[in-house]
Amino acid sequence: MAEEHKHEESLMEKISEKIHGHGDSSSSSSDSDDEKKSDSSLKTKIYRLFGREKPVHKVFGGGKPADIFLWRNKKVSGGVLGAATISWILFELLEYNLLTLFGHVSILALAVLFLWSSATTFIHKTPPHIPEIHIPEKIVLELASGLRIEINRGFTVLRHIALGRDLKKFLMVVAGLWVLSILGSSCTFLTLVYIATVILFTVPVLYEKYEDKVDDFGEKAMKEIKKQYAVLDEKVLSKVMSKIPIGALMKKKL
């Protein structure tokens, strides 16, 4: 009888251990699920500048153009930026004409190669190897595709603003165009293109390097801008729009 009683007690202990173990595992799994959910919610709460959801490399379309802008290939990126700098110095500072420069460089290059090739026939040496230069079609198509997408996106935003559906974007675009007009009056088109090129080759790579700090600062700045815009909207814009009949009609339609 004692042995049967002990056997029953051992069975009951095993059953209770299984029940508690299953409960612990289920609770631990639920805890892990809760942790995963909290981690995912924290990830979704991270602020990214301009509402960006993709990495910086993907924002630039990926591929070789993005590698050039973000200095993945330092030789190519440095060469492009160096060529842009030399062009700006020649055409803007030294006021060299493009056709004159092209003619002088072509004459010099052809004269050197011609004399070199002719001299090799007299000294019995192999002529210089002149490689065939081809512009890769893939790179040109990627650049054209990325430019087309950005231009179409800009046209879509301008159309949306022209329809009077977003006052905030309207004010931002007007301010941007006003700044652009000031820059255009103070510098030439070539200088403006060069400044844009330098910004394109410096700002994205610096942003990618200090992404978290910039996003944190951008979040604080956007909160402050929204506060100031809310005050401006309440005190000025709402009163002005209420006095304009067209603005009142647009509000009713929206």
N, C-alpha and C positions, 0 to 999 in steps of 0.2 A: 504493500500500500504506500509506503514511504517513497519507494522508487517511482511508482506511478504518479504520486503527487509532485515529486521533483521533476519528472518528465513533463507533466502538464505545465509546471511553472516555467521550465525552460522554453517550451513552445510559446507560451504567452509572452515571455520576454523577447523572443525572436520576432513575433508578430508586432509587438509594440515598437521594437527597433526599426522594423521595416516601415511601419506607419510613420514614425517620427522622421526617419531618413527620407522617405518620400516627401513628407511635408517640408523638411529642410531644403531638399533639392528643388522643390517647387518654389519655395520662398526665395531660395538663392537665385533660381532662374528668373523669377519675377523681379528680384532686385537688380539682376544684371540687365533685364529688359528695360527697367526704369532708368538705370544708368545710361544705357544706350540711347534711350529717348531723350534724357537730359543732355547728353553729349551732342546729339543731333540738333536739339533745340538751341544749344549754345552756339553750334556752328552756323545755324541759320540766322542767329542774332548778330553775327559779326558784320559790322558796317564796312562796305566797300565803296570807294570813291565813284561817284556817278552811277551808283547802282550796279556796278560791275559784278558779274557772276562767274566769268571765265578768267583764267590766268592771263597775264599781260601778253604772253606770247601768242595765245589764241585770239586775243583782241585784235592784234595786228595781222590776223589771217593765217598765222603759222607759216611753216615752210621757210624758204631762203630769205624772202623780204623781211620777215620778223626776225630771223637770225641776224640780218645786217643791222636793223634798227636797235636791237638789244645787245649788240656786240658779242654774239655767239662766235662769230668768226672775226677776230680782231684785225686781221690783215685786210680783209675786204671792207670792213666798216671804216677802218682808218684810211684806206685808200679812197673811198667815196667821199668822206668828210674832207680829206686833204685836197682832193680834186675840186670840191666845191669851194674851199678856201682859196686855192690858187686862182680859180676862175673869178671869184669875187675881187681879189686883189688886182688881177689884170684888167678886168672890164670896168671896175668901179673906181679903184684908187689910181691906177695908171691910165685909165680911160682908153684902153686898147679896144679896137673895133673887132668884132667877132670874125668877120670875113677876112680882115687883114691878118689876124692871128692864124686863122685856118690856112691861109695861103702861105704865110711865112713858114709855119711848122711843116706843111706838106712839102714845100720846096726843099727845106733843109733835110728832111727825112729821105726824100727821093734822091737827092744829090749824094748823100752819104752812102746810101745803099747801092746806087748806080756805080759810084767810084770804087766802092769796096768790091762789088761783083766784077767790075772790069779789071781791077788790079789782080784778082786771083788768077785770071787767065795768063798773066805774064809771070807771076811768081810760082805758078803751078801748085796752087793750093785749092782746097775745096771752097766753093762759093758759100756765102753766108746762108744759113737756114732761116728762111722767112716763113713763119708759121701762118697757116690759114686762120683768119679770125672770123668766128661765127657767133652771133648773139643767140643764146639759147632761147628757144621758143617758149619753154615752160616758165622761165622767169618773167618774160615779158607778159605772158598771159596772166600769171598770178598778180603782177603789179596792176595790169589793166583791170582785172576782175575786182581786186580790192578797191581801186579808185572808183570804179563804176558803182560798187555797192555803197560806198560812202557818199558819192554824189547823189544817188537815188534817195538815200536816207535823208540827206539835207533838203532835197526837193520836197520830200514827204513832210518834214517838219515845217518848212516854209508854207506849204499849202495848208497844213493844220492851223498855223498861226494866222494866215490870211483869212481863214473862215471865221475868225473871232472866237475861237473856242478855248483859248488858253491865254489869259492876260499876263500871267507870270512869264511864260516863254516869249511872248511878244516884247515885254520890257527887256528881257535878257538879250534877245536878238538885236533890238534897237541899240542897246548899250554896246554890244559887241561890234556892230557896224559903225557906230560912232567912234569907238576906239580905233577901228581899222581905217576910217577916214582920216583920223589925226595922224596915224602912222604913215599913211600914204602921202600926206602933205609934208611930212618931215623927212622922208627918205624915199629913194627910188624903188621901183619895182624889183630890181635885181637885189638890192640890199634887203628888202622885205622877204624875198624868196630865200636868201642866204640865212637870215635870222630864223625863218621857219625850219630850214634844214638843220641848223645847229640845235634848235630846240628839239627837233625830232630825234636827233642822235644823242641827246643828253638827258632830257627830262624822263623819257620812258625807262631808261636803264637805271637812273637814280631812283625812280619810283619803285621799280622792281626790287632794288636793293634795300630800300627803307620803306617797304610797303606797309607794315603794321603801324609804324609811327605816323606816316602820312595819312593813312585811313583814320586813325584816332583823332588827329588834328582836323581832318576834313569833316568828321562827324560833329565835332564841337562847333566848327565854323558854320556848318549847315543848320544846326539848331539855332545858332544866333541869328543867321540870315532869315530863317523862318519866323523867328520872333519879331524881328524888325519889319519883315514884310507884312505880318499880321497886324502890327500897329499901323503901318502905312495904309494897308487895305481898309482898316476900320475907320481911320481918321480922314483919309483923303480920297482914295480910289472909289470906295463905295458911294461917297457923296457925289463925286463927279459922274460916275456911271448912272446914278439915280436921276441926275438932272438931264441926261441925254436920252431922248426918246428911243433911239436905236438900241442903246445899251439895255433899256428896260425890255424892249421886245426880244432881244437876244436872250436875256435872262429867263423870260417866259418860255421861249422855245426850248432852252436847255433844261 
